[in-house]
């Protein structure tokens, strides 16, 4: 965690040192519609959760700038298997500290588009399950962090609108490009995919 904080501080200082015309800092929070794509994920359902964090905006010109963020983001997926007399439900909960570094383009007053890479640091991974058979139900939670990759890479892109008072709204899609599983013997490759809708305030 100390290395993560140091790396983030270096990134923010490096960007801030650029000859930016205007700099702002803000906070944001919103809803996640997350799922997992890739191999053997046809039956995976989406998981609704949340994200919250801080961001900065460094405008290099009137229209172009850089927007780094640090977000706590709860992701994952759900699944359900229904057969005659048997029901199995599962929910994979993956919590990340995500750091997107976004190029931002203002294409109209208040309206913007953003695109850039994102790196995620896994902080927690749990699998909740519930199985019912013959009138009996078994449920529990397992820590599965040891089976997941600690680092996640993705590409984030979306649109935003900011009011003059500082209130802003974002819609974003994050496409995972790295395998979330830490299993060299497996032929499966699975990735995080997340739609995010945010509300925030820029100071």
Kinemage of the C-alpha trace (Angstrom):
@kinemage 1
@onewidth
@group {chain A} dominant
@subgroup {mainchain}
@vectorlist {calphas} color= white
{ca unk a 1} P 0.000 0.000 0.000
{ca unk a 2} L 2.896 2.402 0.722
{ca unk a 3} L 4.291 1.751 -2.769
{ca unk a 4} L 0.850 2.436 -4.260
{ca unk a 5} L 0.518 5.748 -2.419
{ca unk a 6} L 4.033 6.771 -3.489
{ca unk a 7} L 3.336 5.862 -7.119
{ca unk a 8} L 0.108 7.870 -7.116
{ca unk a 9} L 1.864 10.866 -5.580
{ca unk a 10} L 4.537 10.746 -8.288
{ca unk a 11} L 1.902 10.541 -11.033
{ca unk a 12} L -0.055 13.505 -9.690
{ca unk a 13} L 3.072 15.609 -9.177
{ca unk a 14} L 4.364 14.820 -12.666
{ca unk a 15} L 1.083 15.815 -14.270
{ca unk a 16} L 0.764 18.910 -12.104
{ca unk a 17} L 4.250 20.031 -13.095
{ca unk a 18} L 3.136 20.201 -16.722
{ca unk a 19} L 2.405 23.743 -17.859
{ca unk a 20} L -1.357 23.473 -17.365
{ca unk a 21} L -3.587 26.479 -17.980
{ca unk a 22} L -6.101 25.472 -15.339
{ca unk a 23} L -6.202 22.866 -12.559
{ca unk a 24} L -9.123 21.550 -10.530
{ca unk a 25} L -9.662 18.807 -7.970
{ca unk a 26} L -12.857 16.980 -7.179
{ca unk a 27} L -14.751 14.056 -5.724
{ca unk a 28} L -17.135 11.606 -7.369
{ca unk a 29} L -19.334 8.603 -6.625
{ca unk a 30} L -21.742 6.455 -8.544
{ca unk a 31} L -23.126 3.108 -9.554
{ca unk a 32} L -21.314 0.181 -11.205
{ca unk a 33} L -22.954 -2.304 -13.546
{ca unk a 34} L -20.209 -4.918 -13.595
{ca unk a 35} L -19.798 -8.300 -15.213
{ca unk a 36} L -17.033 -10.678 -16.230
{ca unk a 37} L -16.324 -11.513 -19.857
{ca unk a 38} L -14.106 -14.018 -21.587
{ca unk a 39} L -14.003 -17.803 -21.528
{ca unk a 40} L -16.845 -19.782 -19.946
{ca unk a 41} L -18.785 -16.689 -18.843
{ca unk a 42} L -21.945 -17.169 -20.927
{ca unk a 43} L -24.049 -17.748 -17.808
{ca unk a 44} L -22.571 -14.873 -15.807
{ca unk a 45} L -25.001 -12.133 -14.796
{ca unk a 46} L -24.198 -8.545 -13.992
{ca unk a 47} L -23.501 -7.301 -10.477
{ca unk a 48} L -24.695 -3.857 -9.380
{ca unk a 49} L -22.469 -2.044 -6.902
{ca unk a 50} L -20.727 1.317 -6.465
{ca unk a 51} L -17.553 3.358 -6.836
{ca unk a 52} L -16.233 6.425 -5.005
{ca unk a 53} L -13.053 8.460 -5.214
{ca unk a 54} L -11.133 11.605 -6.063
{ca unk a 55} L -9.923 13.126 -9.315
{ca unk a 56} L -7.945 16.004 -10.756
{ca unk a 57} L -8.259 17.948 -13.984
{ca unk a 58} L -5.230 19.583 -15.619
{ca unk a 59} L -6.193 21.528 -18.745
{ca unk a 60} L -3.228 21.911 -21.109
{ca unk a 61} L -5.209 23.964 -23.644
{ca unk a 62} L -8.750 25.325 -23.771
{ca unk a 63} L -9.975 21.978 -25.104
{ca unk a 64} L -7.459 19.292 -24.103
{ca unk a 65} L -6.404 18.097 -20.664
{ca unk a 66} L -5.366 15.169 -18.464
{ca unk a 67} L -7.655 13.697 -15.800
{ca unk a 68} L -6.148 11.217 -13.297
{ca unk a 69} L -8.435 9.544 -10.780
{ca unk a 70} L -8.194 7.240 -7.761
{ca unk a 71} L -11.363 5.202 -7.218
{ca unk a 72} L -12.533 2.488 -4.889
{ca unk a 73} L -14.620 0.247 -7.148
{ca unk a 74} L -16.663 -2.829 -6.234
{ca unk a 75} L -16.989 -5.190 -9.214
{ca unk a 76} L -17.537 -8.868 -10.060
{ca unk a 77} L -20.487 -10.923 -11.314
{ca unk a 78} L -23.366 -13.180 -10.292
{ca unk a 79} L -24.497 -16.604 -11.438
{ca unk a 80} L -27.433 -18.949 -10.945
{ca unk a 81} L -27.996 -22.609 -11.820
{ca unk a 82} L -31.538 -23.951 -11.663
{ca unk a 83} L -32.238 -27.649 -12.120
{ca unk a 84} L -35.010 -30.005 -11.048
{ca unk a 85} L -34.934 -29.952 -7.253
{ca unk a 86} L -31.579 -28.135 -7.106
{ca unk a 87} L -30.721 -24.437 -6.973
{ca unk a 88} L -27.256 -22.892 -6.820
{ca unk a 89} L -26.530 -19.174 -6.616
{ca unk a 90} L -23.154 -17.482 -6.495
{ca unk a 91} L -21.772 -13.951 -6.354
{ca unk a 92} L -18.136 -13.026 -6.956
{ca unk a 93} L -17.240 -9.759 -5.221
{ca unk a 94} L -14.048 -8.069 -6.399
{ca unk a 95} L -12.941 -4.802 -4.776
{ca unk a 96} L -10.291 -2.662 -6.484
{ca unk a 97} L -8.437 0.603 -6.092
{ca unk a 98} L -8.568 1.763 -9.712
{ca unk a 99} L -6.305 4.460 -11.157
{ca unk a 100} L -7.358 5.674 -14.617
{ca unk a 101} L -5.189 8.258 -16.391
{ca unk a 102} L -7.472 9.856 -18.959
{ca unk a 103} L -7.011 12.195 -21.885
{ca unk a 104} L -9.898 14.665 -21.801
{ca unk a 105} L -11.298 16.626 -24.751
{ca unk a 106} L -13.846 19.434 -24.390
{ca unk a 107} L -15.841 19.327 -27.625
{ca unk a 108} L -18.545 21.786 -26.530
{ca unk a 109} L -19.099 24.072 -23.519
{ca unk a 110} L -19.669 21.739 -20.585
{ca unk a 111} L -19.446 18.545 -22.659
{ca unk a 112} L -16.356 16.336 -22.746
{ca unk a 113} L -15.062 12.941 -23.830
{ca unk a 114} L -12.329 10.977 -22.081
{ca unk a 115} L -10.210 7.955 -22.917
{ca unk a 116} L -7.184 6.298 -21.359
{ca unk a 117} L -5.591 3.348 -19.577
{ca unk a 118} L -6.561 2.118 -16.139
{ca unk a 119} L -4.672 0.025 -13.622
{ca unk a 120} L -6.475 -1.663 -10.749
{ca unk a 121} L -5.134 -3.016 -7.444
{ca unk a 122} L -7.217 -5.852 -5.975
{ca unk a 123} L -7.950 -5.313 -2.276
{ca unk a 124} L -10.551 -8.000 -1.600
{ca unk a 125} L -12.099 -11.004 -3.370
{ca unk a 126} L -14.967 -13.053 -1.954
{ca unk a 127} L -17.332 -15.667 -3.323
{ca unk a 128} L -20.768 -15.944 -1.706
{ca unk a 129} L -22.798 -19.055 -2.462
{ca unk a 130} L -26.151 -20.597 -1.635
{ca unk a 131} L -27.193 -24.134 -2.574
{ca unk a 132} L -30.633 -25.657 -2.031
{ca unk a 133} L -31.508 -29.323 -2.493
{ca unk a 134} L -34.244 -31.490 -1.017
{ca unk a 135} L -35.484 -28.723 1.251
{ca unk a 136} L -32.041 -28.059 2.739
{ca unk a 137} L -29.985 -24.917 2.118
{ca unk a 138} L -26.241 -24.450 2.482
{ca unk a 139} L -24.670 -20.991 2.240
{ca unk a 140} L -21.367 -19.347 2.990
{ca unk a 141} L -18.599 -16.970 1.963
{ca unk a 142} L -15.096 -17.897 0.834
{ca unk a 143} L -12.003 -15.712 0.500
{ca unk a 144} L -10.740 -16.274 -3.060
{ca unk a 145} L -8.138 -13.499 -3.270
{ca unk a 146} L -5.290 -16.021 -3.580
{ca unk a 147} L -6.810 -17.251 -6.854
{ca unk a 148} L -7.069 -13.768 -8.411
{ca unk a 149} L -4.465 -11.496 -9.973
{ca unk a 150} L -3.508 -8.581 -7.744
{ca unk a 151} L -3.174 -6.224 -10.728
{ca unk a 152} L -5.853 -5.544 -13.343
{ca unk a 153} L -5.425 -3.571 -16.573
{ca unk a 154} L -8.154 -1.971 -18.633
{ca unk a 155} L -9.124 0.824 -21.001
{ca unk a 156} L -11.658 3.427 -19.878
{ca unk a 157} L -13.684 5.727 -22.090
{ca unk a 158} L -16.794 7.830 -21.732
{ca unk a 159} L -18.611 11.141 -21.816
{ca unk a 160} L -19.176 13.861 -19.261
{ca unk a 161} L -21.041 17.088 -18.646
{ca unk a 162} L -20.061 19.754 -16.108
{ca unk a 163} L -22.155 22.680 -14.903
{ca unk a 164} L -20.610 26.093 -14.254
{ca unk a 165} L -21.168 25.594 -10.507
{ca unk a 166} L -18.807 22.565 -10.548
{ca unk a 167} L -21.348 19.739 -10.446
{ca unk a 168} L -20.647 17.112 -13.123
{ca unk a 169} L -22.029 13.866 -14.517
{ca unk a 170} L -20.110 11.013 -16.186
{ca unk a 171} L -20.971 7.866 -18.114
{ca unk a 172} L -18.081 5.462 -18.695
{ca unk a 173} L -17.263 1.958 -19.881
{ca unk a 174} L -14.161 0.135 -18.645
{ca unk a 175} L -12.992 -2.771 -20.804
{ca unk a 176} L -10.695 -5.207 -19.021
{ca unk a 177} L -7.708 -6.397 -21.051
{ca unk a 178} L -5.923 -8.638 -18.531
{ca unk a 179} L -6.887 -11.982 -17.007
{ca unk a 180} L -8.356 -11.604 -13.520
{ca unk a 181} L -7.440 -15.202 -12.598
{ca unk a 182} L -4.062 -16.120 -11.133
{ca unk a 183} L -3.780 -19.653 -12.506
{ca unk a 184} L -0.976 -20.434 -14.948
{ca unk a 185} L -2.335 -23.959 -15.493
{ca unk a 186} L -5.746 -22.768 -16.691
{ca unk a 187} L -6.634 -22.196 -20.339
{ca unk a 188} L -9.383 -19.773 -19.349
{ca unk a 189} L -8.978 -16.015 -19.615
{ca unk a 190} L -11.570 -13.749 -18.014
{ca unk a 191} L -11.761 -9.962 -17.777
{ca unk a 192} L -13.589 -7.279 -15.817
{ca unk a 193} L -16.125 -5.188 -17.731
{ca unk a 194} L -17.888 -2.282 -16.045
{ca unk a 195} L -20.400 0.438 -16.944
{ca unk a 196} L -20.089 3.377 -14.537
{ca unk a 197} L -22.445 6.306 -13.994
{ca unk a 198} L -21.095 9.024 -11.696
{ca unk a 199} L -22.036 12.291 -10.060
{ca unk a 200} L -19.323 14.531 -8.686
{ca unk a 201} L -18.196 18.002 -7.765
{ca unk a 202} L -15.129 19.844 -9.008
{ca unk a 203} L -13.696 22.447 -6.624
